[in-house]
Amino acid sequence: MAIDYTQSIPNNVDLHSDRRLQRALENWQPRFLDWWKDMGPDGALNFDVYLRTAISAEANGWANFGYVKMPDYRWGIFLAGQDPNRVIAYGDNRGKPVWQEVPGELRSTLRRLIVTQGDTEPASVEQQRLLGKTAPSLYDLRNLFQINCEEGRHLWAMVYLLHAYFGRDGREEAEMLLERHSGDVDKPRILGAFNEKTPDWLSFFMFTYFTDRDGKYQLASLAESGFDPLARSCRFMLIEEAHHMFVGESGVQRIIQRTCELMKEHKTDDLRSLGAIDLPTLQKYLNFHFSVSLDLFGQEASTNAANYYTMGVKGRYLETRIEDDHLLTGAGFDIDTVEDGRIVRKTVPALSALNERLRNDYVEDCAKGLLRWNRVIEQAGIAFELKLPHRAFNRRIGAFAELHVSPEGTAMSKADWKAAEHKWLPTAEDRTYVTSLMGPAVIEPGKFAHWIAPPARGINGQAADFEYVRFN
Ligand code: BYC
């Protein structure tokens, strides 16, 4: 049966007028829904969820709240408004009008970037598939489902670009986005962090704080792309990404708050006897998710990154606000790298250091949340400080992958590192303990699991005891 896509896919790309594109998406949509049923939130197909749906890209259209069954979510395709005067802001094509079609010579580069971006979206939904079973409250369950639906929409955004601008190759890539799976031995997701497990809610909040924040920085760089449809897609995606990071930051903060309350009430730091998460365990999860997310920025010195920039396909964070020549051909940039088994600071060509520069912006942003988390601990009068580990700690990608470095930044032998690893990263025992706290989902409105504090306020002005999910 023909589906009226102008009805079921809200969009501002005039889908109605492009029969070829409409047919391509008609072929893809059932495959997407099959994937959602098989790999999306487990056992949740029939729930009514209080979700935010974007029905236009305008300020009053992107956040419409109402009950929706997730398979019926309207996965819209939205590009931020077009600026007819926009020019490429950097690289060899600086000052030329942005491209509305894909330049032939950039086709494979752009396709690859779009596929890499697109691959992360369904990957995260797969990683979070089972979390609904152990949600600490209806409020949290709703936020999980909101994020899952919006990651699904972000997949649609990239699939739209592949279908609309990359012909047959694009359609094949769109198929592959549903065939690779997180953690699959034969067909894994492209980037490392998206093959890790998200087995519990502490991991989920850390993931949405640290890994979704990589999303923010990568999307912001792609929002500077000379390929205008990609730039406009990413600009709109960034609006939704903010909520995902809020869920992470406030989730971790609520855990810390509960932990501190219990420490004060019982005058002990033996939180495990009280069924809550101790601060050292939080630090270990933080170490893990931060280091894994740092890998997502690629090599410190990267010719790929230099080429993306020179060609005008991927810029710097807030490129147009930076005051320099936007060519970077003669410029240098200081990075930490490895020489003779030691961490050294070195000036390298700024063009090749663009991944590292973006990573710097990211690290600075990550640190802000820690300030707020540490304030909660300090206000409770507890002497403990959460810290970001050194960027060389626990890396798999880039120059530091060959070293063994402590969270403080000391390079050491593999044997010494392995002997201390249990102090720095979650052990099997830590993970078993945290998992043991994840009881059956708390589904009574206004009730919260013992190990987490209620949020300061509800979603869209609703109360904390609002019925965010109806189970039917
Ligand atoms: N894992 O020169 P390099 C999000 C490969 S998250 C595996 O540094 P480049 C979200 C690399 O492919 C944002 N392989 O590469 C968050 C290259 O391979 P080749 C996702 C890796 O291209 C939460 C080789 O190593 N978006 O949206 O400069 C929930 C050399 O490296 C990894 C993007 O990533 C890795 N971690 O940098 C939902 C944006 N790192 O060429 C969603 C698009 C590097 O030797 N992607 N390699 O075969 C990019 O811009 C770039 O591909 C990367 C890599 C920054 C990822």
Boltz pocket constraint, residues with backbone or C-beta under 6 A from the ligand:
constraints:
  - pocket:
      binder: B
      contacts: [[A, 112], [A, 113], [A, 114], [A, 116], [A, 117], [A, 120], [A, 121], [A, 124], [A, 151], [A, 190], [A, 191], [A, 192], [A, 193], [A, 207], [A, 211], [A, 212], [A, 213], [A, 214], [A, 215], [A, 216], [A, 218], [A, 219], [A, 292], [A, 295], [A, 296], [A, 297], [A, 298], [A, 299], [A, 300], [A, 301], [A, 302], [A, 303], [A, 304], [A, 305], [A, 314], [A, 355], [A, 397]]
      max_distance: 6.0
